[in-house]
Amino acid sequence: MSTPYRCPNCKTNRSRFNLIQQLPHPVKMDPNSGEIVQEYSQNDLDPFHIPYKGPELKVQCGVCGLVEDERTFIKFGEQQM
């Protein structure tokens, strides 16, 4: 289902947005060099590696540049001006 957005910062933009997909890539890095030592799949993490639980989608206002969770833009889109 489509839902109208409105920017909570500039409060006027209702049509220009950038949709940002969050695709986590779990890795283990060397603490000194920053090199990737090991790559994991989402189903094969070691016991000390917490899986990503953040939003799958973020939204950026195409007018003022604010980046927030999609639900923030949806809530402002539901309000009447």
C-alpha positions as a Markdown table, in Angstrom:
| # | Residue | x | y | z |
|---|---|---|---|---|
| 1 | Met | 0.0 | 0.0 | 0.0 |
| 2 | Ser | 1.3 | 3.5 | -0.9 |
| 3 | Thr | 1.5 | 6.0 | 1.9 |
| 4 | Pro | 2.0 | 9.8 | 1.5 |
| 5 | Tyr | 5.2 | 11.3 | 2.9 |
| 6 | Arg | 5.9 | 14.8 | 4.2 |
| 7 | Cys | 9.3 | 16.1 | 5.5 |
| 8 | Pro | 9.3 | 16.8 | 9.2 |
| 9 | Asn | 12.1 | 19.3 | 8.9 |
| 10 | Cys | 11.1 | 21.6 | 6.0 |
| 11 | Lys | 7.4 | 20.7 | 6.4 |
| 12 | Thr | 6.5 | 21.6 | 2.8 |
| 13 | Asn | 8.1 | 18.8 | 0.7 |
| 14 | Arg | 5.5 | 16.1 | -0.1 |
| 15 | Ser | 6.9 | 14.8 | -3.4 |
| 16 | Arg | 10.8 | 14.7 | -3.7 |
| 17 | Phe | 12.5 | 12.0 | -1.7 |
| 18 | Asn | 15.5 | 9.6 | -1.9 |
| 19 | Leu | 14.7 | 6.0 | -0.7 |
| 20 | Ile | 17.8 | 4.5 | 0.9 |
| 21 | Gln | 17.9 | 0.7 | 1.2 |
| 22 | Gln | 19.8 | -0.6 | 4.3 |
| 23 | Leu | 21.7 | -3.7 | 3.3 |
| 24 | Pro | 23.9 | -4.8 | 6.2 |
| 25 | His | 27.2 | -6.6 | 5.4 |
| 26 | Pro | 28.6 | -8.2 | 8.6 |
| 27 | Val | 32.4 | -8.3 | 8.8 |
| 28 | Lys | 35.2 | -8.7 | 11.3 |
| 29 | Met | 37.9 | -6.1 | 10.9 |
| 30 | Asp | 41.5 | -6.0 | 12.2 |
| 31 | Pro | 41.5 | -3.3 | 14.9 |
| 32 | Asn | 44.9 | -1.9 | 13.9 |
| 33 | Ser | 44.8 | -1.8 | 10.1 |
| 34 | Gly | 41.0 | -1.7 | 9.5 |
| 35 | Glu | 41.3 | -4.6 | 7.0 |
| 36 | Ile | 38.4 | -7.0 | 6.7 |
| 37 | Val | 39.6 | -10.3 | 8.3 |
| 38 | Gln | 36.4 | -12.2 | 7.9 |
| 39 | Glu | 33.0 | -11.8 | 6.2 |
| 40 | Tyr | 29.8 | -13.3 | 7.6 |
| 41 | Ser | 26.4 | -14.2 | 6.2 |
| 42 | Gln | 23.4 | -13.0 | 8.1 |
| 43 | Asn | 22.7 | -16.7 | 9.1 |
| 44 | Asp | 26.3 | -17.5 | 10.1 |
| 45 | Leu | 27.4 | -14.9 | 12.6 |
| 46 | Asp | 29.7 | -15.8 | 15.5 |
| 47 | Pro | 28.3 | -15.6 | 19.1 |
| 48 | Phe | 29.7 | -12.1 | 19.7 |
| 49 | His | 28.3 | -10.5 | 16.5 |
| 50 | Ile | 24.8 | -9.1 | 16.9 |
| 51 | Pro | 22.7 | -9.2 | 13.7 |
| 52 | Tyr | 21.5 | -5.9 | 12.3 |
| 53 | Lys | 18.0 | -5.0 | 13.5 |
| 54 | Gly | 17.7 | -1.5 | 12.1 |
| 55 | Pro | 15.2 | -0.3 | 9.5 |
| 56 | Glu | 15.4 | -1.8 | 6.0 |
| 57 | Leu | 14.5 | 1.6 | 4.5 |
| 58 | Lys | 15.5 | 5.2 | 5.3 |
| 59 | Val | 14.2 | 8.3 | 3.5 |
| 60 | Gln | 16.0 | 11.5 | 2.6 |
| 61 | Cys | 14.1 | 14.7 | 1.8 |
| 62 | Gly | 15.0 | 15.8 | -1.7 |
| 63 | Val | 14.6 | 19.5 | -0.7 |
| 64 | Cys | 16.5 | 19.9 | 2.7 |
| 65 | Gly | 18.5 | 16.7 | 2.8 |
| 66 | Leu | 17.1 | 15.3 | 6.2 |
| 67 | Val | 17.6 | 11.5 | 6.5 |
| 68 | Glu | 15.3 | 9.7 | 8.9 |
| 69 | Asp | 13.4 | 6.4 | 9.3 |
| 70 | Glu | 10.5 | 6.0 | 6.8 |
| 71 | Arg | 7.9 | 6.0 | 9.6 |
| 72 | Thr | 8.9 | 9.6 | 10.5 |
| 73 | Phe | 8.0 | 10.8 | 7.0 |
| 74 | Ile | 4.8 | 8.7 | 7.0 |
| 75 | Lys | 3.6 | 10.2 | 10.3 |
| 76 | Phe | 4.1 | 13.7 | 9.0 |
| 77 | Gly | 2.4 | 12.7 | 5.8 |
| 78 | Glu | -0.7 | 11.6 | 7.7 |
| 79 | Gln | -1.1 | 15.0 | 9.3 |
| 80 | Gln | -3.2 | 17.7 | 7.6 |
| 81 | Met | -1.5 | 21.0 | 7.0 |
